[in-house]
């Protein structure tokens, strides 16, 4: 059989390289399919719960005050198209890494960059209510964020 490959000008290293690339591609395609990777391109809140660690936040969101008005992406991602998909890719990478290696905190905690996105989205949606606070610099202090007092608005146990 190798003589047939040699007649075609294919060497061992080319054949090995093709096998490795094909294996990596096949494994990646299988993993993407198994993990329902296509669902992460949507704004469906159920996609967030593909990972079991997000089941509780999804369940509590369904009973929270924002359920009828906002989905996960409305609060947790930038609203511009490029920013949204960059954040989805970045978060997807870190979430996949954390889930695969089981090195995420439990309960999970929002990272500073995502907390800034959340704060910006709160202000965008509720600008009419918090405009005076924003105009007077009330949000300049990092500890004075909307979720400091309204922690259970999106999800979480009511206080």
C-alpha atoms as an extended CHARMM CRD file, in Angstrom:
* protein
*
       159  EXT
         1         1  UNK       CA              0.0000000000        0.0000000000        0.0000000000  PROA      1               0.0000000000
         2         2  UNK       CA              2.8640000000        2.3470000000        0.8070000000  PROA      2               0.0000000000
         3         3  UNK       CA              4.2130000000        1.7800000000       -2.7170000000  PROA      3               0.0000000000
         4         4  UNK       CA              0.9340000000        3.1560000000       -4.0670000000  PROA      4               0.0000000000
         5         5  UNK       CA              1.3760000000        6.2830000000       -1.9180000000  PROA      5               0.0000000000
         6         6  UNK       CA              4.9840000000        6.6240000000       -3.0900000000  PROA      6               0.0000000000
         7         7  UNK       CA              3.8900000000        6.4580000000       -6.7280000000  PROA      7               0.0000000000
         8         8  UNK       CA              1.5720000000        9.3650000000       -5.9430000000  PROA      8               0.0000000000
         9         9  UNK       CA              4.4380000000       11.2650000000       -4.3310000000  PROA      9               0.0000000000
        10        10  UNK       CA              3.1270000000       10.9360000000       -0.7510000000  PROA      10              0.0000000000
        11        11  UNK       CA              5.7150000000       10.3710000000        1.9530000000  PROA      11              0.0000000000
        12        12  UNK       CA              5.3140000000        9.0180000000        5.4950000000  PROA      12              0.0000000000
        13        13  UNK       CA              5.5320000000       12.4350000000        7.1310000000  PROA      13              0.0000000000
        14        14  UNK       CA              2.8270000000       13.8870000000        4.8340000000  PROA      14              0.0000000000
        15        15  UNK       CA              0.5670000000       10.9420000000        5.5680000000  PROA      15              0.0000000000
        16        16  UNK       CA              1.2240000000       11.2830000000        9.3310000000  PROA      16              0.0000000000
        17        17  UNK       CA              0.5760000000       15.0290000000        9.2040000000  PROA      17              0.0000000000
        18        18  UNK       CA             -2.7340000000       14.4900000000        7.4020000000  PROA      18              0.0000000000
        19        19  UNK       CA             -3.7440000000       11.8480000000        9.9650000000  PROA      19              0.0000000000
        20        20  UNK       CA             -2.9040000000       14.1880000000       12.8770000000  PROA      20              0.0000000000
        21        21  UNK       CA             -4.7050000000       17.1760000000       11.3530000000  PROA      21              0.0000000000
        22        22  UNK       CA             -7.6850000000       14.9930000000       10.4870000000  PROA      22              0.0000000000
        23        23  UNK       CA             -7.7980000000       13.5630000000       14.0120000000  PROA      23              0.0000000000
        24        24  UNK       CA             -7.6420000000       17.0000000000       15.6430000000  PROA      24              0.0000000000
        25        25  UNK       CA            -10.3050000000       18.3420000000       13.2730000000  PROA      25              0.0000000000
        26        26  UNK       CA            -12.5380000000       15.3090000000       13.8360000000  PROA      26              0.0000000000
        27        27  UNK       CA            -12.1650000000       15.4780000000       17.6160000000  PROA      27              0.0000000000
        28        28  UNK       CA            -12.9220000000       19.2170000000       17.5470000000  PROA      28              0.0000000000
        29        29  UNK       CA            -16.0100000000       18.6750000000       15.3870000000  PROA      29              0.0000000000
        30        30  UNK       CA            -17.2220000000       15.8740000000       17.6740000000  PROA      30              0.0000000000
        31        31  UNK       CA            -16.6420000000       18.0070000000       20.7930000000  PROA      31              0.0000000000
        32        32  UNK       CA            -18.4230000000       21.0020000000       19.2410000000  PROA      32              0.0000000000
        33        33  UNK       CA            -21.3870000000       18.7880000000       18.3470000000  PROA      33              0.0000000000
        34        34  UNK       CA            -21.4820000000       16.9710000000       21.7050000000  PROA      34              0.0000000000
        35        35  UNK       CA            -21.2730000000       20.2660000000       23.6460000000  PROA      35              0.0000000000
        36        36  UNK       CA            -24.0540000000       21.7850000000       21.5020000000  PROA      36              0.0000000000
        37        37  UNK       CA            -21.6020000000       24.4770000000       20.3760000000  PROA      37              0.0000000000
        38        38  UNK       CA            -23.9810000000       25.9560000000       17.8200000000  PROA      38              0.0000000000
        39        39  UNK       CA            -26.4180000000       26.9080000000       20.5750000000  PROA      39              0.0000000000
        40        40  UNK       CA            -23.8930000000       29.3990000000       21.9670000000  PROA      40              0.0000000000
        41        41  UNK       CA            -24.3390000000       31.5830000000       18.8920000000  PROA      41              0.0000000000
        42        42  UNK       CA            -27.9700000000       32.1760000000       19.8740000000  PROA      42              0.0000000000
        43        43  UNK       CA            -29.4660000000       34.3570000000       22.5680000000  PROA      43              0.0000000000
        44        44  UNK       CA            -31.4610000000       31.4560000000       24.0200000000  PROA      44              0.0000000000
        45        45  UNK       CA            -31.0530000000       31.4200000000       27.8270000000  PROA      45              0.0000000000
        46        46  UNK       CA            -31.1940000000       27.6160000000       27.8030000000  PROA      46              0.0000000000
        47        47  UNK       CA            -27.8400000000       27.5920000000       25.9870000000  PROA      47              0.0000000000
        48        48  UNK       CA            -26.3100000000       29.0770000000       29.1210000000  PROA      48              0.0000000000
        49        49  UNK       CA            -27.4580000000       26.0100000000       31.0510000000  PROA      49              0.0000000000
        50        50  UNK       CA            -25.7880000000       23.5050000000       28.7160000000  PROA      50              0.0000000000
        51        51  UNK       CA            -23.2060000000       23.4750000000       31.4690000000  PROA      51              0.0000000000
        52        52  UNK       CA            -24.7320000000       22.0640000000       34.6680000000  PROA      52              0.0000000000
        53        53  UNK       CA            -23.1590000000       24.7690000000       36.8510000000  PROA      53              0.0000000000
        54        54  UNK       CA            -25.4730000000       27.3510000000       35.2360000000  PROA      54              0.0000000000
        55        55  UNK       CA            -28.7080000000       25.4590000000       35.9480000000  PROA      55              0.0000000000
        56        56  UNK       CA            -29.3500000000       27.2630000000       39.2510000000  PROA      56              0.0000000000
        57        57  UNK       CA            -28.8100000000       30.7750000000       37.8240000000  PROA      57              0.0000000000
        58        58  UNK       CA            -31.1170000000       29.9120000000       34.8890000000  PROA      58              0.0000000000
        59        59  UNK       CA            -33.8150000000       28.5620000000       37.1990000000  PROA      59              0.0000000000
        60        60  UNK       CA            -33.6470000000       31.6100000000       39.4490000000  PROA      60              0.0000000000
        61        61  UNK       CA            -33.7080000000       33.9700000000       36.4220000000  PROA      61              0.0000000000
        62        62  UNK       CA            -36.9760000000       32.3510000000       35.3570000000  PROA      62              0.0000000000
        63        63  UNK       CA            -38.5220000000       33.5440000000       38.6590000000  PROA      63              0.0000000000
        64        64  UNK       CA            -36.7570000000       36.9230000000       38.8070000000  PROA      64              0.0000000000
        65        65  UNK       CA            -38.1430000000       40.3400000000       37.9300000000  PROA      65              0.0000000000
        66        66  UNK       CA            -36.1870000000       40.6340000000       34.6650000000  PROA      66              0.0000000000
        67        67  UNK       CA            -37.4230000000       37.3460000000       33.2100000000  PROA      67              0.0000000000
        68        68  UNK       CA            -40.0660000000       39.0330000000       31.0670000000  PROA      68              0.0000000000
        69        69  UNK       CA            -37.7700000000       41.8360000000       29.9240000000  PROA      69              0.0000000000
        70        70  UNK       CA            -34.2000000000       40.5900000000       29.5180000000  PROA      70              0.0000000000
        71        71  UNK       CA            -32.3230000000       37.4500000000       28.5700000000  PROA      71              0.0000000000
        72        72  UNK       CA            -28.8450000000       36.4780000000       29.7590000000  PROA      72              0.0000000000
        73        73  UNK       CA            -27.1830000000       38.1700000000       26.7770000000  PROA      73              0.0000000000
        74        74  UNK       CA            -29.0220000000       41.4440000000       27.4170000000  PROA      74              0.0000000000
        75        75  UNK       CA            -27.3020000000       41.8600000000       30.7780000000  PROA      75              0.0000000000
        76        76  UNK       CA            -24.0740000000       39.8950000000       30.4330000000  PROA      76              0.0000000000
        77        77  UNK       CA            -22.8540000000       40.8250000000       26.9410000000  PROA      77              0.0000000000
        78        78  UNK       CA            -22.1280000000       44.0820000000       25.1080000000  PROA      78              0.0000000000
        79        79  UNK       CA            -24.9160000000       45.1000000000       22.7540000000  PROA      79              0.0000000000
        80        80  UNK       CA            -22.7420000000       45.8440000000       19.6960000000  PROA      80              0.0000000000
        81        81  UNK       CA            -22.3190000000       42.9140000000       17.3000000000  PROA      81              0.0000000000
        82        82  UNK       CA            -18.5160000000       42.6640000000       17.4100000000  PROA      82              0.0000000000
        83        83  UNK       CA            -18.2710000000       43.2040000000       21.1800000000  PROA      83              0.0000000000
        84        84  UNK       CA            -20.9880000000       40.6210000000       21.7750000000  PROA      84              0.0000000000
        85        85  UNK       CA            -19.2430000000       37.8500000000       19.8520000000  PROA      85              0.0000000000
        86        86  UNK       CA            -15.7930000000       38.7440000000       21.1680000000  PROA      86              0.0000000000
        87        87  UNK       CA            -17.1630000000       38.4920000000       24.7260000000  PROA      87              0.0000000000
        88        88  UNK       CA            -18.9830000000       35.2480000000       23.8750000000  PROA      88              0.0000000000
        89        89  UNK       CA            -15.7660000000       33.7490000000       22.4970000000  PROA      89              0.0000000000
        90        90  UNK       CA            -13.6750000000       34.9170000000       25.4300000000  PROA      90              0.0000000000
        91        91  UNK       CA            -16.2030000000       33.7660000000       28.0270000000  PROA      91              0.0000000000
        92        92  UNK       CA            -16.7610000000       30.5070000000       26.1550000000  PROA      92              0.0000000000
        93        93  UNK       CA            -13.0590000000       29.7370000000       26.2200000000  PROA      93              0.0000000000
        94        94  UNK       CA            -12.7030000000       30.4090000000       29.9640000000  PROA      94              0.0000000000
        95        95  UNK       CA            -15.9560000000       28.6200000000       30.8170000000  PROA      95              0.0000000000
        96        96  UNK       CA            -14.9190000000       25.5680000000       28.7660000000  PROA      96              0.0000000000
        97        97  UNK       CA            -11.4900000000       25.5520000000       30.3920000000  PROA      97              0.0000000000
        98        98  UNK       CA            -12.9750000000       25.8680000000       33.8800000000  PROA      98              0.0000000000
        99        99  UNK       CA            -15.5670000000       23.1700000000       33.2560000000  PROA      99              0.0000000000
       100       100  UNK       CA            -13.0830000000       20.7880000000       31.6290000000  PROA      100             0.0000000000
       101       101  UNK       CA            -10.4320000000       21.1820000000       34.3170000000  PROA      101             0.0000000000
       102       102  UNK       CA            -12.9820000000       21.6300000000       37.1210000000  PROA      102             0.0000000000
       103       103  UNK       CA            -11.0760000000       24.6720000000       38.4170000000  PROA      103             0.0000000000
       104       104  UNK       CA            -13.9100000000       27.2010000000       38.6660000000  PROA      104             0.0000000000
       105       105  UNK       CA            -15.1480000000       28.6400000000       41.9480000000  PROA      105             0.0000000000
       106       106  UNK       CA            -18.4310000000       27.2690000000       43.2450000000  PROA      106             0.0000000000
       107       107  UNK       CA            -20.5960000000       29.2680000000       43.3620000000  PROA      107             0.0000000000
       108       108  UNK       CA            -19.2530000000       30.9290000000       40.2520000000  PROA      108             0.0000000000
       109       109  UNK       CA            -18.3240000000       34.5960000000       40.4870000000  PROA      109             0.0000000000
       110       110  UNK       CA            -18.4220000000       37.3140000000       37.8700000000  PROA      110             0.0000000000
       111       111  UNK       CA            -15.0250000000       38.5750000000       36.7240000000  PROA      111             0.0000000000
       112       112  UNK       CA            -14.2460000000       42.3350000000       36.7830000000  PROA      112             0.0000000000
       113       113  UNK       CA            -14.4800000000       42.7690000000       32.9860000000  PROA      113             0.0000000000
       114       114  UNK       CA            -17.8950000000       41.0920000000       32.9040000000  PROA      114             0.0000000000
       115       115  UNK       CA            -19.0150000000       43.1090000000       35.9390000000  PROA      115             0.0000000000
       116       116  UNK       CA            -18.2410000000       46.2920000000       33.9690000000  PROA      116             0.0000000000
       117       117  UNK       CA            -20.3150000000       45.0180000000       31.0410000000  PROA      117             0.0000000000
       118       118  UNK       CA            -23.1740000000       44.1910000000       33.4230000000  PROA      118             0.0000000000
       119       119  UNK       CA            -23.0000000000       47.6670000000       34.9970000000  PROA      119             0.0000000000
       120       120  UNK       CA            -22.9870000000       49.3670000000       31.5740000000  PROA      120             0.0000000000
       121       121  UNK       CA            -26.0420000000       47.3600000000       30.5320000000  PROA      121             0.0000000000
       122       122  UNK       CA            -27.9070000000       48.2340000000       33.7300000000  PROA      122             0.0000000000
       123       123  UNK       CA            -27.3090000000       51.9080000000       33.0390000000  PROA      123             0.0000000000
       124       124  UNK       CA            -28.2690000000       51.5890000000       29.3450000000  PROA      124             0.0000000000
       125       125  UNK       CA            -31.6260000000       50.0230000000       30.1920000000  PROA      125             0.0000000000
       126       126  UNK       CA            -32.3720000000       52.0870000000       33.2880000000  PROA      126             0.0000000000
       127       127  UNK       CA            -30.7780000000       55.3960000000       32.2550000000  PROA      127             0.0000000000
       128       128  UNK       CA            -34.0210000000       57.2780000000       32.8780000000  PROA      128             0.0000000000
       129       129  UNK       CA            -34.0860000000       56.0970000000       36.4700000000  PROA      129             0.0000000000
       130       130  UNK       CA            -30.4030000000       56.4100000000       37.2850000000  PROA      130             0.0000000000
       131       131  UNK       CA            -29.4550000000       59.3430000000       35.0440000000  PROA      131             0.0000000000
       132       132  UNK       CA            -29.0550000000       61.7280000000       37.9860000000  PROA      132             0.0000000000
       133       133  UNK       CA            -26.8370000000       59.2440000000       39.8230000000  PROA      133             0.0000000000
       134       134  UNK       CA            -24.7060000000       58.7910000000       36.7440000000  PROA      134             0.0000000000
       135       135  UNK       CA            -24.4850000000       62.5620000000       36.1120000000  PROA      135             0.0000000000
       136       136  UNK       CA            -23.1810000000       63.1220000000       39.6340000000  PROA      136             0.0000000000
       137       137  UNK       CA            -20.5450000000       60.3840000000       39.3430000000  PROA      137             0.0000000000
       138       138  UNK       CA            -22.1760000000       57.9860000000       41.7810000000  PROA      138             0.0000000000
       139       139  UNK       CA            -20.9750000000       54.9920000000       39.7460000000  PROA      139             0.0000000000
       140       140  UNK       CA            -17.3580000000       56.1560000000       39.5590000000  PROA      140             0.0000000000
       141       141  UNK       CA            -16.6330000000       54.3370000000       42.7990000000  PROA      141             0.0000000000
       142       142  UNK       CA            -16.2460000000       50.6640000000       41.8420000000  PROA      142             0.0000000000
       143       143  UNK       CA            -17.9960000000       49.5400000000       45.0110000000  PROA      143             0.0000000000
       144       144  UNK       CA            -21.1350000000       51.5240000000       44.1330000000  PROA      144             0.0000000000
       145       145  UNK       CA            -22.4750000000       49.2840000000       41.3990000000  PROA      145             0.0000000000
       146       146  UNK       CA            -26.1380000000       48.4740000000       40.7160000000  PROA      146             0.0000000000
       147       147  UNK       CA            -25.7460000000       44.8540000000       41.8440000000  PROA      147             0.0000000000
       148       148  UNK       CA            -24.4880000000       45.9590000000       45.2410000000  PROA      148             0.0000000000
       149       149  UNK       CA            -28.0850000000       46.6080000000       46.2520000000  PROA      149             0.0000000000
       150       150  UNK       CA            -29.9220000000       44.7800000000       43.4530000000  PROA      150             0.0000000000
       151       151  UNK       CA            -28.0190000000       41.4910000000       43.5740000000  PROA      151             0.0000000000
       152       152  UNK       CA            -31.0810000000       39.3030000000       43.0740000000  PROA      152             0.0000000000
       153       153  UNK       CA            -32.6850000000       41.2680000000       40.2470000000  PROA      153             0.0000000000
       154       154  UNK       CA            -31.3620000000       39.0660000000       37.4270000000  PROA      154             0.0000000000
       155       155  UNK       CA            -31.0830000000       35.8350000000       39.3310000000  PROA      155             0.0000000000
       156       156  UNK       CA            -30.4690000000       34.7030000000       42.8270000000  PROA      156             0.0000000000
       157       157  UNK       CA            -32.5200000000       34.3570000000       45.9370000000  PROA      157             0.0000000000
       158       158  UNK       CA            -34.7880000000       37.3540000000       46.6100000000  PROA      158             0.0000000000
       159       159  UNK       CA            -33.7060000000       39.4640000000       49.5510000000  PROA      159             0.0000000000
